[in-house]
């Protein structure tokens, strides 16, 4: 058969030979008679064997390529799984950090409120202390005044008592 031609009609043969026309048409083999087929059979076998070897090498190459792709896919899947685990861990860490930060901010606000309340109480205590100091100062001044009055009264009383005694003695 030549390329792009219809296959010739089989001629009657002495032996029954099954022909398979699925082989490569580039072999250009015509089936004129059994002798020609027998002569061309070793050549055909070599060509088919060579083609089979080429096809097997291609299949082996593709199989190796497929195995490499599967290994790369498995490696990629492991890396993706590892990255997902790392991502989950980082996400969890960030969430914990944000929660601690929020708790710290709330605690800081509470401490600031407590400090503000303590500052107000301290200011009230200072005002009360100043008032008490002023009151104490006034009481001290009143005490000094009363003491002076007492001392003067005591001196006057003593003088009066002496006068009384003198008067009693003169009687």
C-alpha positions as CSV (number, residue, x, y, z in Angstrom):
1,X,0.0,0.0,0.0
2,X,1.2,3.4,-0.8
3,X,0.3,6.4,1.2
4,X,-3.1,8.0,0.6
5,X,-4.3,5.1,-1.6
6,X,-7.0,2.6,-1.0
7,X,-5.7,-0.7,0.1
8,X,-5.5,-3.3,-2.7
9,X,-8.1,-6.1,-2.6
10,X,-6.6,-9.3,-1.3
11,X,-5.6,-11.9,-3.8
12,X,-6.4,-15.5,-3.4
13,X,-3.7,-17.3,-1.5
14,X,-2.6,-20.8,-1.1
15,X,-2.3,-20.5,2.7
16,X,-4.7,-18.7,4.9
17,X,-2.9,-15.8,6.4
18,X,-4.6,-13.4,8.7
19,X,-3.5,-9.9,7.9
20,X,-3.7,-7.0,10.2
21,X,-3.8,-3.7,8.3
22,X,-3.4,-1.6,11.5
23,X,0.3,-1.5,11.3
24,X,2.2,1.7,10.1
25,X,1.4,2.4,6.5
26,X,4.9,3.9,6.1
27,X,6.2,0.3,5.7
28,X,4.9,0.2,2.1
29,X,4.3,-3.5,2.0
30,X,2.1,-5.0,-0.7
31,X,0.7,-8.5,-0.4
32,X,1.2,-9.9,-3.9
33,X,1.8,-13.4,-2.9
34,X,2.9,-15.6,0.0
35,X,6.5,-15.7,-1.2
36,X,6.8,-11.9,-1.1
37,X,5.3,-11.9,2.4
38,X,7.7,-14.6,3.6
39,X,10.6,-12.6,2.2
40,X,9.4,-9.4,3.7
41,X,8.4,-10.9,7.0
42,X,11.8,-10.6,8.7
43,X,12.1,-7.0,7.6
44,X,8.5,-6.4,8.7
45,X,9.3,-8.1,12.1
46,X,12.4,-5.9,12.5
47,X,10.5,-2.8,11.7
48,X,7.6,-3.7,14.0
49,X,10.1,-4.7,16.7
50,X,11.9,-1.4,16.3
51,X,8.6,0.4,16.4
52,X,7.5,-1.6,19.5
53,X,10.8,-0.7,21.2
54,X,10.3,3.0,20.4
55,X,6.7,2.8,21.7
56,X,7.8,0.9,24.8
57,X,10.5,3.6,25.4
58,X,7.9,6.3,24.9
59,X,5.6,4.5,27.3
60,X,8.4,4.0,29.8
61,X,9.3,7.7,29.4
62,X,5.7,8.7,29.9
63,X,5.4,6.3,32.9
64,X,8.5,7.8,34.4
65,X,7.1,11.3,33.7
66,X,3.8,10.3,35.2
67,X,5.5,8.9,38.3
68,X,7.5,12.1,38.7
69,X,4.3,14.1,38.3
70,X,2.6,12.0,41.0
71,X,5.7,12.5,43.3
72,X,5.6,16.2,42.6
73,X,1.8,16.2,43.3
74,X,2.3,14.3,46.5
75,X,5.1,16.6,47.5
76,X,3.0,19.6,46.6
77,X,0.0,18.1,48.6
78,X,2.3,17.6,51.6
79,X,3.6,21.1,51.3
80,X,0.1,22.5,51.0
81,X,-0.9,20.4,54.1
82,X,2.1,21.7,56.0
83,X,1.3,25.3,54.9
84,X,-2.3,24.8,55.9
85,X,-1.2,23.6,59.3
86,X,1.3,26.4,59.7
87,X,-1.4,28.9,58.6
88,X,-3.8,27.4,61.1
89,X,-1.1,27.6,63.8
90,X,-0.3,31.2,62.9
91,X,-4.0,32.1,62.8
92,X,-4.5,30.6,66.2
93,X,-1.4,32.4,67.5
94,X,-2.7,35.7,66.1
95,X,-6.1,35.1,67.6
96,X,-4.6,34.4,71.0
97,X,-2.4,37.5,70.7
98,X,-5.4,39.6,69.8
99,X,-7.4,38.2,72.7
100,X,-4.5,38.8,75.1
101,X,-4.1,42.3,73.6
102,X,-7.8,43.0,74.1
103,X,-7.7,41.6,77.6
104,X,-4.6,43.8,78.3
105,X,-6.4,46.9,76.9
106,X,-9.4,46.1,79.0
107,X,-7.2,45.6,82.1
108,X,-5.3,48.9,81.2
109,X,-8.6,50.7,81.0
110,X,-9.7,49.3,84.3
111,X,-6.4,50.3,85.9
112,X,-6.7,53.8,84.4
113,X,-10.2,54.0,85.9
114,X,-8.9,52.8,89.2
115,X,-6.1,55.3,89.1
116,X,-8.6,58.1,88.2
117,X,-10.8,57.0,91.2
118,X,-7.7,56.9,93.5
119,X,-6.6,60.3,92.3
120,X,-10.1,61.7,93.1
121,X,-10.0,60.1,96.5
122,X,-6.4,61.4,97.1
123,X,-7.5,64.9,96.1
124,X,-10.5,64.6,98.5
125,X,-8.2,63.3,101.2
126,X,-5.8,66.3,100.6
127,X,-8.7,68.7,100.8
128,X,-10.0,67.0,104.0
129,X,-6.5,67.0,105.4
130,X,-6.0,70.7,104.6
131,X,-9.4,71.5,106.2
132,X,-8.4,69.5,109.3
133,X,-5.0,71.2,109.4
134,X,-6.7,74.6,109.2
135,X,-9.1,73.5,111.9
136,X,-6.2,72.2,114.0
137,X,-4.4,75.5,113.5
138,X,-7.5,77.5,114.6
139,X,-7.9,75.2,117.6
140,X,-4.2,75.6,118.5
141,X,-4.7,79.4,118.2
142,X,-7.8,79.2,120.4
143,X,-5.9,77.0,122.8
144,X,-3.1,79.6,123.0
145,X,-5.7,82.3,123.5
146,X,-7.4,80.2,126.2
147,X,-4.1,79.4,127.8
148,X,-3.1,83.1,127.9
149,X,-6.6,83.9,129.3
150,X,-6.1,81.0,131.8
151,X,-2.7,82.2,132.8
152,X,-3.9,85.8,133.2
153,X,-7.0,84.5,135.1
154,X,-4.7,82.3,137.2
155,X,-2.4,85.3,137.9
156,X,-5.4,87.5,138.7
157,X,-6.8,84.8,140.9
158,X,-3.5,84.5,142.7
159,X,-3.3,88.2,143.2
160,X,-6.9,88.3,144.4
161,X,-6.2,85.4,146.8
162,X,-3.1,87.2,148.1
163,X,-5.1,90.3,148.6
164,X,-7.8,88.3,150.3
165,X,-5.3,86.8,152.6
166,X,-3.8,90.1,153.3
167,X,-7.2,91.4,154.1
168,X,-8.0,88.5,156.3
169,X,-4.8,88.9,158.1
170,X,-5.4,92.6,158.6
171,X,-8.8,91.9,160.1
